[in-house]
Amino acid sequence: KAVVVDEFQDTDPVQFEIFRRVFFDVPDGVEKPAVFLVGDPKQAIYSFRGGDIFTYRDAAERTDVKANTFRLEKNFRSTPRLIEAVNLLFKDYVDAEGQTCYTFGSPAIDYPGDLKADESKPAFQVNGRDDPAPFRVINVPNRKKREEQDTQPVIRDVDSAVVEAVLDVLDEQKGCISPKDIAILVANHTKAHSLKSILAERGVPPVLQH
């Protein structure tokens, strides 16, 4: 018998207490199943409904779990240059005082920045050449203090910058990709509708998926 708990980083304390009683701390004489906990603390997204990253960490620190922990050290989906950029941007670092600064705000969500990529993964081609910038950062200048009372213009600036980046990619990689190949991840419906409006204004057909 075996039990697989996928997306374990989104487990809440009550759920893990159930798992613990049923699958881990079973009475003597009862067959204990093999338990596989699959999760990544950096992907925890359900705190709004009780998901607790520290429940994940506590479970990972159990002696019987820690002794049988296997880490995925290679990303098989992304190109080497993209992984290199992600490692550089998100890895934890040590400050001048020798203290480790955690990119994701907690030692429970550490990222040493040593993820490897599948070297055989072909890079995206642009006019027959490898994409020179698989990871791009958009800088949006701050508005004057007089506008700080009204956040709408600032939000519009950010969304417009995102759309401009999309247009740049479509122009640079014309014939290679089209709007249907691009996805923009947003935090809420307001942001989605704002981007949809600006994309439509610029002639890019947007589709919302919930």
C-alpha positions in Angstrom: 0.0 0.0 0.0 1.2 3.5 -0.8 -0.1 7.1 -0.3 0.8 10.0 -2.4 0.0 13.6 -1.2 0.7 15.9 -4.1 1.1 19.7 -3.8 1.9 19.1 -0.1 3.0 22.7 0.4 -0.6 23.8 0.5 -1.5 21.5 3.4 -3.0 23.2 6.4 -2.4 22.0 10.0 -5.7 20.2 10.4 -5.1 18.2 7.1 -1.6 17.2 8.2 -2.9 16.1 11.6 -5.2 13.8 9.8 -2.4 12.5 7.6 -0.2 12.0 10.6 -2.7 10.0 12.6 -3.8 7.8 9.7 -0.6 7.3 7.8 2.4 8.1 10.1 1.8 7.4 13.7 -0.2 4.1 13.2 -0.8 1.7 16.2 1.5 -1.2 16.7 0.5 -4.2 14.7 -1.1 -2.1 12.0 0.7 -2.1 8.6 2.2 1.3 7.9 1.8 2.4 4.3 4.5 4.0 2.2 3.8 7.7 2.2 5.1 10.1 -0.5 4.8 13.8 0.2 5.4 15.8 -3.0 5.7 19.6 -2.7 7.7 22.7 -3.3 7.5 25.5 -0.6 8.1 28.2 -3.3 4.8 27.2 -4.9 2.7 27.7 -1.8 -0.3 29.8 -3.0 -3.2 28.8 -0.8 -2.5 30.7 2.5 -5.8 32.5 1.9 -7.7 29.3 2.6 -5.5 27.9 5.4 -2.5 26.5 3.5 0.4 26.8 5.9 4.0 26.6 4.6 5.3 25.9 8.1 3.1 22.8 8.3 5.1 21.6 5.2 8.4 22.5 6.9 7.5 20.8 10.1 6.6 17.6 8.2 9.8 17.8 6.2 11.8 18.0 9.5 10.3 14.8 10.9 13.0 12.2 11.3 11.3 9.6 9.2 10.7 12.1 6.4 14.0 13.9 6.5 15.9 10.6 6.2 14.1 9.8 3.0 14.0 13.2 1.3 14.8 13.5 -2.4 15.3 16.8 -4.1 14.6 17.5 -7.7 17.9 19.1 -8.8 17.2 19.5 -12.5 14.5 21.4 -14.3 13.5 19.4 -17.4 11.0 22.0 -18.7 13.1 25.2 -19.1 16.2 26.1 -21.1 19.6 26.4 -19.5 19.7 30.2 -20.0 16.4 30.7 -18.4 17.3 28.6 -15.4 20.6 30.5 -15.1 18.7 33.8 -14.9 16.2 32.4 -12.3 19.0 31.2 -10.1 20.8 34.6 -10.3 17.7 36.6 -9.5 16.1 34.4 -6.7 19.0 32.8 -4.9 19.5 33.6 -1.2 22.6 35.7 -0.4 24.8 36.5 2.5 25.0 40.2 3.5 28.0 42.2 4.7 27.4 41.0 8.3 27.4 37.4 7.3 23.7 36.9 7.7 21.8 34.9 5.2 19.0 36.9 3.5 16.2 34.7 2.2 14.7 35.9 -1.1 11.3 34.4 -0.1 11.4 35.9 3.4 12.0 32.8 5.5 14.5 30.0 6.0 11.5 27.7 5.6 11.5 28.7 1.9 15.2 28.7 1.1 16.6 28.8 -2.4 20.4 28.2 -2.8 20.2 29.0 -6.5 21.9 25.8 -7.7 19.1 24.4 -9.8 20.4 22.7 -13.0 18.8 22.6 -16.4 18.5 19.9 -19.0 21.4 20.9 -21.3 19.7 19.0 -24.2 16.7 21.3 -24.0 16.8 23.4 -27.2 16.6 27.2 -26.7 13.8 29.1 -28.3 14.8 30.2 -31.8 14.5 33.8 -33.0 15.4 34.1 -36.7 17.4 31.0 -36.5 19.3 32.0 -33.4 18.9 31.3 -29.7 16.7 33.8 -27.8 19.2 36.2 -26.2 16.9 37.2 -23.4 14.6 34.4 -22.1 14.1 36.3 -18.9 13.3 40.0 -18.9 12.8 42.6 -16.1 10.5 45.5 -16.7 11.3 48.8 -14.9 8.4 51.2 -14.4 9.5 54.7 -13.3 7.9 56.1 -10.1 5.3 58.8 -10.5 5.6 62.2 -8.8 4.5 62.4 -5.2 1.5 64.5 -6.2 0.0 61.4 -7.8 0.5 59.1 -4.9 -3.0 59.6 -3.6 -4.4 58.1 -6.8 -3.1 54.6 -7.5 -5.1 54.1 -10.7 -2.6 55.9 -13.0 0.3 54.0 -11.4 -1.5 50.7 -12.0 -2.2 51.8 -15.6 1.5 52.5 -16.1 2.5 49.0 -14.9 0.0 47.3 -17.1 1.0 49.4 -20.1 4.6 48.4 -19.5 3.6 44.8 -19.5 1.7 45.2 -22.7 4.7 47.0 -24.3 6.9 44.0 -23.4 4.4 41.7 -25.0 4.4 43.8 -28.2 8.2 43.8 -28.2 8.4 40.0 -28.0 5.8 39.7 -30.8 7.7 42.1 -33.0 11.1 40.5 -32.3 9.9 37.0 -32.8 7.5 37.7 -35.7 6.6 34.5 -37.5 7.9 32.4 -34.6 5.2 33.1 -32.0 1.7 34.7 -32.0 -0.5 36.1 -29.2 -1.9 32.6 -28.5 1.6 31.5 -27.4 1.8 34.2 -24.6 0.3 33.9 -21.2 0.2 36.7 -18.6 -0.3 35.6 -15.0 -2.1 38.1 -12.8 -3.1 38.3 -9.1 -6.7 39.3 -9.5 -9.6 39.9 -11.9 -9.1 43.7 -11.7 -5.6 43.3 -13.1 -6.8 40.8 -15.7 -9.4 43.2 -17.1 -7.1 46.1 -17.1 -4.5 44.2 -19.2 -7.2 42.9 -21.4 -8.4 46.4 -22.2 -4.9 47.7 -23.0 -4.1 44.7 -25.1 -7.3 45.2 -27.1 -6.4 48.9 -27.6 -3.1 47.9 -29.0 -4.5 45.4 -31.4 -3.6 42.2 -29.5 -6.6 39.8 -29.2 -6.8 38.9 -25.5 -8.6 35.9 -23.9 -9.4 35.6 -20.2 -9.1 32.2 -18.5 -10.1 31.8 -14.9 
